[in-house]
Amino acid sequence: MNGAAKGAIVGGVFLAMVGGTAYGVYTLVGESGDQGGGTRTSAAPAETASGPVTGKEAAATARAFLAAWAAGDDRTAAELTTDAQAARTAVADYRAKAMVTKAVITPGTADGTTVPFRVEAEIGYGGTTKPLAYDSRLTVVRGVSDGRPLVDWQPSVIHPQLQKDEKLRAGTPASPPVKAVDRNGKELTAEQYPSLRPVLDALRKTYGEKTGGTPGVELWIEPAAQDAPRRSLLTLVEGRPGEIRTVLDADVQAAAEKAVAQHAEASVVAVQPSTGDILAVANHRRDGFNAAMQGRRAPGSTMKIVTAAMLLEKGLVAADRPADCAPSVSWDGKPFRNLDGFSLKGQPFSTSFAKSCNTAFIGLIDEVGDNGALPRVAKEAFGIGLDWKTGIPSQDGSVPVTSGAAAAAEYIGQGPVLMNPLNMASITATARTGVFRQPVLVKASLDGRTLASAPRSLAPGVSAQLVRMMKQAAAPGGTAAGAMSAVGGSDKGAKTGSAEVDGAAAPDSWFTGFRGDVAAAAMVEGGGHGGDSAGPVVATVLNAS
C-alpha cells in the first residue's frame, strides 16, 4: 500500500482503499472500531515461545496474515510467514500480475493450527472484470529462529492449485485456445470432463498455434517447468479456438471420469490394442496432476505380465507346466513372501500367475542368470523407455538394470520399476496382440512426429499364453475375479497388483485388464489390494467400451 492508503471497519468488514478503489476486504468477525490509516497493517504480536503452536496463536497469526494480504500489504504479510521473500512476491503479484482488483477473504473455523478460508475476488483486465471464488487453507507453525507463530508458507495459500514455484498471471496468453473433439467429433470440455483439464491445457500448449485460433484474456497458473502447459483458471475475454481432433472416446471418457471420482488419488487410462489409440484418460487428485500419463510409481504385481513374458520366452515356464510356489524365497539376503504366506503344490504356472504367487517368479531369478533380461524384454517387446510421443507430455515407464535384492524386487513390480496407468494399459495391449503400438492421444499425422517403435514382437506363442493366464486371473479363483465379474462377456482378462510405498499406511492399488479390443489400467494411491480399489475403476471403463 502507499501513502494514500487508508482502512476502516464498515459493518464489521475491513476495507482497504488503494487510490480510492476497494482492493482488499477482510471479514473480522466480532471486531469493531477504526483501524486507522497508514502505509502498513498491524502484524501479530512478536512474542516468542516454545512448544506446539496453540489454537489462540494460530488464530491470531492467521487473522493478521489474512488482513495484511487483503489490504495488499505484502511486507507485513510476508513477515508473518516462514518464507518472507516468496510470500512477499506472491502477495504483491496477486494484485500486480494476477490483476486482482478486489478480494474478500473470510476465515473459517480453525482445525488445530490449520485455518481454512474463502476468497471471493474480482479479476480486472482491459476494462473487463470477472469474479473468482475459491477455498484454501493455511497452517501456523513455530518459527525456527525466534519461536514466533508463523504461517507455514506454501504457494497453495494464495490459490489451492498453485504448486512449488508456480505463479498466478493474467493477460493474453501466447497459445490460443483449442476446441478438442473426440474420435467422433464430440466436443470435450473441462466442464463436462473435469479430469481432462490438464490434458486440454497440454493440447493447447502443443497445438494451439497450429490450429488457427486467436487468444483471448485469461487468468492462468504459470508452471515452474518451462515445457509444462499453463493451466487456465478463468476466461475474461473469449478467444477464437482452433479445433483439434483427438482419438479419445467421449463415452469411455465419461465412464472413466465417473469411476475415478469414487476414490481419492485415482487415475485410469484406456487404450485400443489394435491401434494404440488412447480412448480415455482420467484422474481424481487434489493436485490436478495428470498421474495417469505422467506418474512414476512402482506397479506391483501388474509387472508380472512382463516378467511372465520374459520367463516364457526363455522356456523356463509354460502356462500349463507345473511351477514351484513356495511360501517364501530369499534372494541376496532379502526374504520375499506371498500374501499371507500361501503356497501352491503341483499347480501349473498359470495358477501361480492367476493367484499372484511372488515366489514362482522370484524363485527363477537364478535360472535366468541375467539381471538385464527383464529390462530388455520390457524395452524391446513392450516399448518401455522408448521416448513415447503421445501428443502431450507423458512418461513411458522405467525398468532399469540393477542387481541384488533390487533385481528380484523388479520381478514383482517393486524396487526401482516405475510405471503409470498409461504404461500398464499399453503393456496389457501388447500382451493382448503380441505387438507394441505406441499409445497416442492425437494422431501423428497432425504434426508429423515420429512414434516409438519396438525392435521386435513377443516370441511366437507368448501372447497367447499371457492372454490365457490373464483370463484365468479374471475367472473364479483368480485375484482379479471379484472386479472382473462385473465386466460383461467372456473375452476378458486381468492382473492385480499392490505396491508397497515407504511411509504409506496402505499400499498403492493397481489393476489392469482387457475386454475385446480395449485394455485399461488404473492406480489408486494408498488404495490397498488391486482388486479392491483399482479393479472396479477398470471394470467400469471396460464395460463402457
Secondary structure, DSSP 8 states (H G I E B T S, - for coil): --TT-EEEEETTEEEEEETTEEEEEEE-TT--S---BSSS----------SS--HHHHHHHHHHHHHHHHTT-HHHHHHTBS-HHHHHHHHHHHHHTS-EEEEEEEE---BTTEEEEEEEEEEEETTEEEEEEEEEEEEEEE-TTT--EEE---GGGT-TT--TT-EEEEE--SS--EEEE-TTS-B--TTTSGGGHHHHHHHHHHHGGGTT-B--EEEEEE-SSTTS--EEEEEEE--B-EEEE-S--HHHHHHHHHHHTTSTTEEEEEE-TTT-BEEEEEEE-TT---HHHH--B--GGGGHHHHHHHHHHTTS--TTSB--B-SEEEETTEEEE-GGG--BSS-BHHHHHHTT-HHHHHTTHHHH--TTHHHHHHHHTT-TTS----SS-----B-----HHHHHHHHTT-TT-BB-HHHHHHHHHHHHHSS----BSS-GGGTT------S----TTHHHHHHHHHHHHHSTTSTTHHHHTTS-SSSEEEEEEEE--TT-SS-EEEEEEEETTEEEEEEETT--STTTTHHHHHHHHHHT-
